[in-house]
Amino acid sequence: MKKTLLSLAAFSAIGLAGTAQAAKVDVCVFDLLGKSGESFQMAQEWALAAKGWGAEVNLIPRQDEAVADNDFKAGKCDGVFMTAMRARQYNKFAGSIDALGGAPSNEIAKRAITFALDKRNESKMVSNLGGKKYEVAGIAPLGSAFIFVRDKKIDSIEKAAGKKFAVLGYDEAQKIMVQRVGAQAVISDVSNFVAKFNNGQVDMVGAPAYAYKPLEIYKGLGSNGAMFNFPVLQVTADFIVRPDQFPAGFGQKSRDWFVKNLPKSFAMISRLEAGIPAKYKLNLTAEDKTKYQKLLREGRMDMTKRGIYDPGMMSVLKKARCSVDKANFECSLGGE
């Protein structure tokens, strides 16, 4: 009888352990197109893989990023996928990959993201804010942001002076940089910044190729607009979780999955960038490119001093840039 009771107790303990491993979690996913968007589809693939890490994930689509963030703050979601510019409030190190001019090519972005998600940086992925613990469980690239103008006569930054530029209100870096070049910052949100460009409320907007078709940027370009074929920053999405709601070791397994899927993500980005009609692409001279790189570098260093960007990530990004382009003027300079 005693052996029977011990056996039952053992089986019961195994059952409880199994239940604990299959943690049920709700994850909010920001995607402007809801369930039909690329981000949500990627999240579905991730959720399928997460079953193998002991989590049963319920994905909740959110087409308004502010709502996704507020739901996470209110505890309605245990994790949230959103742009790094908004997620920077939870983790400045990961959120600074989107720094102005920080990752001017897909290859540089790939190196920076791979390094950030490596196990050696596990401690940097965790933060404590207001007594609450958060963890970056993944970083996904959305591609380089390019400047779109409604009038191709605005073919230089100097000609942007006095023009209206839509900026995301929660990203101080955008507002400061637009003001530095003499343009008028028009406070907007992810849900309406392109709409303002399309209906003529603003003259200029920055966006990745990822947004070109879904947000119909071609409507704002019309027959007289253009796209500066010069990336101003790399747009990424961060996956932020409350680690205590997920199984032990879940965060690193999730980060490893994101690294494994980077080639697929960048292949999609390259396809989308190639899909923007050549007639809109305004190529800059080598002289102008260097001038704008210097302008972005100055802005980036200023934002770091202001505490907007993480200095550690600025060092990572510089190493990534100089490993790809050793001849770049900045590689012999200090300051980052």
C-alpha positions in Angstrom: 0.0 0.0 0.0 2.8 2.3 0.9 4.6 1.6 -2.4 1.3 2.3 -4.3 0.9 5.7 -2.5 4.5 6.6 -3.3 4.0 5.7 -7.0 0.8 7.8 -7.2 2.7 10.7 -5.6 5.5 10.3 -8.1 3.1 10.3 -11.0 1.2 13.2 -9.6 4.5 15.2 -9.3 5.4 14.4 -12.9 2.0 15.6 -14.0 2.3 18.8 -12.1 5.8 19.4 -13.6 4.3 18.8 -17.1 1.6 21.3 -16.4 4.1 23.9 -15.1 6.2 23.5 -18.3 3.2 24.2 -20.6 2.9 27.8 -19.5 -0.1 29.5 -21.1 0.7 33.1 -22.1 -0.9 35.9 -24.1 1.2 37.8 -26.5 0.1 41.0 -28.2 1.4 41.5 -31.7 1.4 45.0 -33.3 0.9 44.8 -37.1 -0.8 47.5 -39.1 -2.5 44.8 -41.2 -3.6 42.7 -38.3 -3.6 39.0 -38.9 -2.8 39.4 -42.6 0.5 41.3 -41.9 4.0 40.0 -42.2 4.8 40.6 -38.5 1.8 38.6 -37.4 2.7 35.8 -39.7 6.2 35.7 -38.3 4.7 35.7 -34.8 2.7 32.6 -35.7 5.8 30.7 -36.8 7.5 31.8 -33.5 4.5 30.7 -31.4 4.6 27.3 -33.1 8.3 26.9 -32.1 7.6 28.2 -28.6 5.6 25.0 -27.9 8.9 23.2 -27.9 10.2 25.6 -25.2 7.2 24.9 -22.9 4.9 27.7 -23.7 1.4 27.6 -25.1 1.0 31.0 -26.8 -2.2 32.8 -27.6 -1.4 35.6 -30.1 -3.6 38.8 -29.9 -3.4 41.0 -33.0 -3.3 44.8 -32.4 -3.4 47.2 -35.3 -2.7 50.2 -33.0 0.8 50.1 -31.4 -0.2 52.3 -28.5 -3.0 49.9 -27.6 -0.6 46.9 -27.7 1.8 48.7 -25.4 -1.0 49.8 -23.0 -2.4 46.2 -22.9 1.1 45.0 -22.0 1.5 47.6 -19.3 -2.0 46.7 -17.9 -1.1 43.0 -17.7 -3.5 42.0 -20.4 -0.5 40.5 -22.3 2.5 38.7 -21.0 4.6 39.7 -24.0 4.4 42.2 -26.8 5.8 42.6 -30.3 6.3 46.3 -31.2 8.7 48.7 -32.9 12.0 49.1 -31.1 11.5 52.9 -31.0 8.5 52.4 -28.7 10.1 49.4 -26.9 13.2 51.4 -26.1 11.5 52.4 -22.8 11.9 48.8 -21.6 15.5 48.2 -22.9 17.7 51.0 -24.2 20.5 48.6 -25.3 18.2 46.7 -27.8 16.1 49.7 -28.6 19.2 51.7 -29.8 19.8 49.5 -32.8 17.4 51.9 -34.5 19.8 54.9 -33.9 20.1 57.4 -36.6 22.6 56.1 -39.2 23.6 53.3 -36.8 23.0 50.4 -39.2 23.1 51.8 -42.8 22.8 48.5 -44.5 21.1 45.1 -44.1 24.4 43.4 -43.5 25.4 45.8 -40.8 22.0 45.4 -39.1 22.3 41.6 -39.3 25.6 41.7 -37.5 24.4 44.0 -34.8 21.2 42.0 -34.1 23.1 38.7 -34.1 25.6 40.1 -31.5 22.9 41.7 -29.4 20.9 38.4 -29.1 24.0 36.3 -28.4 24.1 34.5 -25.1 27.1 36.6 -24.0 24.7 39.5 -23.8 22.0 37.7 -21.9 22.2 40.0 -18.9 21.8 43.1 -21.1 18.5 41.7 -22.3 16.9 41.9 -18.8 15.9 45.2 -17.2 14.1 46.2 -14.0 11.8 49.2 -14.2 9.7 50.4 -11.3 10.2 47.0 -9.5 9.1 45.1 -12.6 11.3 42.8 -14.6 11.3 42.8 -18.4 13.3 40.8 -21.0 14.0 41.2 -24.7 13.1 37.8 -26.1 13.7 38.7 -29.7 14.7 41.4 -32.3 13.3 41.3 -35.8 14.5 43.6 -38.7 11.9 45.6 -40.6 14.4 47.2 -42.9 16.1 50.5 -43.5 14.0 53.7 -43.3 14.2 56.0 -46.3 13.0 59.6 -46.7 10.1 60.0 -49.0 9.2 63.5 -50.4 6.0 64.6 -52.2 8.1 67.0 -54.4 11.3 65.7 -56.0 12.6 69.3 -56.0 13.4 68.6 -52.3 16.5 66.7 -53.4 18.8 67.6 -50.5 18.6 68.0 -46.7 19.2 71.7 -47.1 16.0 72.0 -49.1 14.1 70.4 -46.3 14.3 73.7 -44.3 10.8 74.9 -43.4 9.1 71.7 -44.8 6.7 69.6 -42.7 8.1 66.2 -41.7 6.0 63.6 -39.9 7.8 62.2 -36.8 6.7 59.6 -34.3 5.8 61.5 -31.1 7.3 59.0 -28.7 10.8 59.1 -30.4 12.7 62.1 -29.1 15.5 61.4 -31.6 13.3 62.0 -34.6 12.0 65.3 -33.3 15.4 66.6 -32.4 17.0 65.6 -35.7 14.2 67.1 -37.9 14.6 70.3 -36.0 18.4 70.3 -36.5 17.9 70.3 -40.3 15.4 73.2 -40.0 12.3 71.2 -40.9 9.0 71.4 -39.0 8.3 68.2 -36.9 4.7 67.2 -37.2 3.9 64.9 -34.3 2.4 61.6 -35.5 1.9 58.0 -34.7 2.7 54.7 -36.5 -1.0 54.5 -37.3 -1.2 57.8 -39.1 2.2 59.2 -40.1 2.0 57.9 -43.7 -1.6 58.9 -44.0 -0.5 62.5 -43.3 2.0 62.2 -46.1 -0.5 60.8 -48.5 -3.1 63.5 -47.9 -0.6 66.4 -48.1 -0.5 67.3 -44.4 3.3 66.8 -44.4 5.9 67.2 -47.2 8.2 64.4 -46.0 8.2 61.1 -44.1 10.6 58.4 -43.2 9.6 54.8 -43.6 11.0 51.3 -44.6 10.1 49.6 -47.8 8.1 47.2 -45.6 5.5 50.0 -45.4 5.4 51.0 -49.1 2.6 48.9 -50.4 0.6 48.2 -47.2 0.4 52.0 -46.3 0.2 53.0 -50.0 3.1 55.5 -49.9 2.9 55.7 -53.7 -0.3 57.8 -53.3 1.7 60.5 -51.5 4.5 60.2 -54.1 2.1 60.6 -57.0 3.9 61.6 -60.2 6.1 64.2 -58.6 7.5 62.5 -55.5 10.8 60.8 -54.8 12.6 58.5 -52.3 16.1 59.3 -51.1 18.0 56.1 -51.9 19.9 56.6 -48.6 19.0 54.7 -45.4 18.7 57.0 -42.4 18.1 54.3 -39.8 17.3 50.6 -39.4 13.8 49.9 -38.2 13.5 46.8 -35.9 10.8 45.2 -33.8 11.4 44.0 -30.3 9.7 41.2 -28.5 9.4 42.2 -24.8 8.2 39.8 -22.2 7.6 39.5 -18.4 10.1 36.6 -17.8 8.3 35.4 -14.7 5.3 34.4 -16.9 7.4 32.2 -19.1 9.3 28.9 -18.5 12.9 29.1 -17.2 15.4 29.7 -20.0 12.7 30.7 -22.5 14.2 34.1 -23.3 17.5 32.7 -24.7 15.7 30.0 -26.7 13.5 32.6 -28.2 16.4 34.9 -29.0 18.2 32.0 -30.7 15.1 31.4 -32.9 15.2 35.1 -34.0 18.8 34.8 -35.0 18.2 31.6 -36.9 15.4 33.4 -38.9 17.4 36.5 -39.7 18.4 35.4 -43.3 14.8 34.8 -44.1 13.8 38.2 -42.7 16.5 40.0 -44.6 15.6 38.2 -47.8 12.1 39.5 -47.5 13.3 43.0 -46.8 15.6 42.9 -49.9 12.6 41.8 -52.0 10.5 44.6 -50.7 13.2 47.2 -51.3 13.7 46.0 -54.9 9.9 46.3 -55.3 9.8 50.1 -55.0 9.8 51.5 -58.6 13.2 52.8 -59.8 11.5 56.0 -61.1 11.0 57.1 -57.5 14.6 56.4 -56.3 16.7 59.5 -56.0 20.4 58.5 -55.9 22.8 60.7 -54.0 26.3 61.7 -55.0 29.2 60.2 -53.0 29.9 63.6 -51.6 26.3 64.0 -50.4 26.3 60.5 -48.9 29.4 61.4 -46.8 27.9 64.7 -45.8 24.7 63.0 -44.5 26.7 60.3 -42.8 28.6 63.0 -40.9 25.3 64.8 -40.1 23.7 61.5 -38.7 26.9 60.8 -36.7 26.8 64.1 -35.0 23.1 63.6 -34.3 23.7 60.1 -33.0 26.5 61.3 -30.6 24.2 64.1 -29.4 21.4 61.7 -28.7 23.7 59.4 -26.8 24.9 62.3 -24.6 21.2 63.2 -24.0 20.6 59.6 -22.7 18.3 58.7 -25.6 20.7 56.0 -27.1 22.7 53.4 -25.2 26.5 54.0 -25.5 27.2 50.3 -25.4 25.1 49.7 -28.5 26.7 52.7 -30.2 30.0 50.9 -29.9 28.5 47.7 -31.2 27.0 49.5 -34.2 30.3 51.2 -35.0 32.2 47.9 -34.9 29.6 46.4 -37.2 29.8 49.4 -39.7 33.6 49.3 -39.8 33.7 45.5 -40.2 31.7 45.9 -43.4 33.2 49.2 -44.6 36.8 49.5 -43.2 37.5 52.6 -45.4 34.7 54.6 -43.9 35.9 58.0 -42.6 34.5 57.4 -39.1 36.5 54.2 -38.5 39.6 56.2 -37.6 37.6 58.6 -35.3 36.8 58.2 -31.6 33.6 59.3 -29.8 31.5 56.2 -30.2 
